Amino acid sequence: MADREPVGVLGGTFDPVHFGHLVIAEQARERLGLRRIWFLPCAVPPHKDPVGVASAEHRAAMIAAAIARRPGLELCDFELRTGIVQYTIDTLRALRRAPFHVNPVFLLGFDSLAELPTWRLHTALLTEFDLVVVDRPDDPRGTARLAPEVVRVLTQAPSDAESCARIGLGRGGRVFRLPVPPTPISSHVVRARAAAGDSLAGLVPDSVARYIQDKHVYR
């Protein structure tokens, strides 16, 4: 386990990927000293109506376009290749095995962390993997909405990459808070503007905007 590379894993629907996702990934990579962050789009969104979601092909292509010139950000199509609903614990366990042979560090938002007790085998997830919760500094709700079992293992992320290396990031059993300035962008807004034919400037990279326009993804 100790010889495996810790790799950040940012999962989601990414419908579409936008600057908010990219900020989270780049902040986590830099501040946690991770060499790579994997964007892990799901094949079938577990909590959304799949009828209204862009195809896996489109979502993967938009991620690839967004990260093409961003070192350390990579597309992981593991869940897309399954074609079915995948649970986080099963995916992370699979990524930890050969041929990937990495220690996944799972990135998630504070809202998702609050819902963690409803996830499949959430106790195993907390025990086996390190989680990094993107913590908005201006969020007044704090830890009050977290389950006690989550609060017990919640700690502040180390202040620099060297400190992260010393604690063996990726060994599991901890939840790190990583304060990241909010980026007020939602995929819903991007889709609505794209459907109306409005400009997507400032919401998604130009390469993603061109893809959406050329492929008529949301129109």
N, C-alpha and C positions, 0 to 999 in steps of 0.2 A: 504493500500500500504506500509506503513512504517514498518509494522511488518513482511513483507515478506523478505526472504533471498535473497540478491543479488547473482546471479549465472552467471558466465561468460559463454558465448555461442560462440563457435568457429565453424562456418559452413564451408562447402566445399564439394568437391567431394571425397577427400582423396583417390586418385587412384595412388599409395597407400599412406597411412600415412607415414611420415618420420620424421627424427630428427628435421627438421625445424619447423614442426607443434608442436612438443613436447616442444621445447624451448620457443615458443610463449606462449603456454598454461601455462607452469610452471613459466615463468617470470611474466605473468599477475596475476596468482594466488598468488604468493609470494608478489609482489610489490603492488598489489591492496588490499591485505588482504581478498581475496575471499576464501571461504572454498571449493568451488567446481568450476571446469571448465567442461562444457559439450561439448564433440565432437559431432557435429550434421551433419552427412553425409546426403547429399541430395539423394532422390530416383532417380530422373531424372535430370541430369545436365542441367540447363536452357540455357547455352551458349556453349554447346559442343554436338558433335554427340554421342548419347548414344550407338550407335553400337560398338564403340571402347572402351567403359568404362567397367571395371570389374563389375561383378554383385554386387548388394547390399549386398548379403550374404557374398561375399568375402571381400568387403570393410569394412563391420561391424566387421567381424572376425579379420581382420588385426588390426583395431583400438583396439579391445578388447585385443588382444595379446600385443600390444604396451604399453598399459596403465595398464596392470595387476598388476604391482608392483610400480606404481606411485600414491601415495596417493593424493586424491583430483581431479584426472582426471577420468571422467566417460563418458560412451557412452550413448547418447540420440538417440533412434531410432524413434523418433516421425515422421520425414519426411519419413523415410524408410517404415514405416507402412502404409503411405498414398498411396505409389506406383505411385505418380504423381508429376508433377512440383509444387513446393511450393514457394510462394513468402515470402521474409524475414519478411515483416510486418505482414503477416497472421500467420506465425509460431511463432513469438515473442508474438503476442497477445494470441495465443492459449496456449503457455507455461505459460503466466501470469495468466491464468485462472486455476480453479480447474481441475484435482487434483494436478497439479504441484505447483501452489500457490507460485511462485517465482517472483522476479524482474529481468528479463533477462538483462544482460549487454553484448551487442553484440561486439565481437572482429572482426576486419577486417584490411586488409592491406591498405596502402596509395593509391595504384592504384584503389582499389575498392571504397575508399572514393571519389576519383576524379570522378568516374562514378556514384556516388550516385544520381544525378538529373535524371538519366535515369531509376531508380528503381521504381517499383510500389509504389505509395503513399509515396514517399520519405519524403515529408514534415511532414506527420504523424509519420514516423519513427524517424525523428529528434526531434519531439516534445514529443513523448511518451516514448522514451527509451534513455538510456545513451549508447553511442558508445565509444569504445576504439580503436583508430587507432594505429597499430604497426608501429612506425616511425623509419626508419633506420637513425641513426646519420650521415651516410656518404652520404645520398641522397641529391644532390645539388639542386633538383628541388623545394623543399620547398612547400609553400602554393600557388604558382602562378597558379597552375592548378586546384585549388578548387573553387567551386561555392561560391559567396559571402554569401549566406545563411548558408553555412557550416563554412566558416571562422568566421562568427559572433559568433558562439557557440563553436569554437575551443579553447581549453585551455590545459595547461600542466597538466598531471596527478599528483596528490599529491605525495609527495616524500616518504611517508611511509604508512603502513596499517592503522595506527591510524588516520592519516589525512583523509584517504578515508572513514573511519567510521564516522568521524565528518561531512563530506559533504553529507552523505546519498547516497552513490553510488547505482545507480539503480533507482533513482526517475525519471529520464528522462530529456530530453531537453539539453543535453551537449555532446560534443565530446572531449574526452581526448586523448592527444598525449602521447604515452608510448614508449620512445626510447628503442629499443632492438637491440643489436649487430646482424648484418646480419649472417644468416646461409645459405651459398650458395649451397642449395640443391633444386632440382625441381623433382616433380613426374615424369616428362617426362624422365629425366635422369635415374631415378630408373627403370622405365619400359623398357627403351632401354637396360640397363645393364642386367636386368632380362631376357629379350628376347634373349640376346646373351649368356646367361649362365655365365655371369661374376659375380664376387664377389660384394655383396651389403654392405660390411663392411664399417662402417662410414656413411652410408646413412640412414639405417633403423635399428631398434633394431634386435638383433639376432632372437628373436621369430617371427618377421615379415618376415625376410629373410627365415627362415625355412618354414613358411606357404607358401610363394610364391613358394619355391622350391617343397615342397611336393604336393601342389595343382596345380602346373603348371599354375599359374594364368596368366602370361604374355607370355607364350610360346605356 
